Amino acid sequence: MLVVRVLGPEDARIVNFEVVGLIPTDEIHESKHLMAFVQFLLAQNWRFSAGSLEMDTDGEVRVLVELPLGDNNLTPKQLRLILEILGRNGTELVTKGLRVLQTGSEEEKETSAGETPSIEQRLGLDDPETMKLFFQFKSMAETPAGRAQLMELKAQSGCPPLIVILVDAALQSAVPDEL
């Protein structure tokens, strides 16, 4: 879910763009590799040129981009760049972060039974049917009615994480050139 918060007085505004809910907190709580995950978050923040990954004390993780606007206005190009950063950083969190929570390492490991499926494979991001679904969502996101339907779909209780990710990506890709 994308959350936008405006902080501060009119002449010293900071706008926070946050994506939350990409990794369920119970998956973090149940992991045997919490310290490795925290180290992963810190290392990612070191590598990112913009934006950050943050975790609060109850295990909720967010992808954050803070934009100090002061007394200026947000431009369409800034918004597009922020959404791209959120998407890139969120993808890193979901792919590598889930792997760290499950295995303790960012690297894929082989097991004696053969190759471990990657997070991308587990989520279906390499599946043609999943990509077809993404493009359908993207087409829906081009109209106000379609965007409303996507938001309703994403808000349903028990909505699979993959659907949430695909809906968010489709909605982010449908940001108009001019606001």
Beta strands, then each sheet from edge to edge (+ up, - down):
strand 1: 2-7
strand 2: 13-20
strand 3: 52-55
strand 4: 61-70
strand 5: 110-111
strand 6: 114-115
sheet 1: 1+ 2- 4+ 3-
sheet 2: 5+ 6-
end
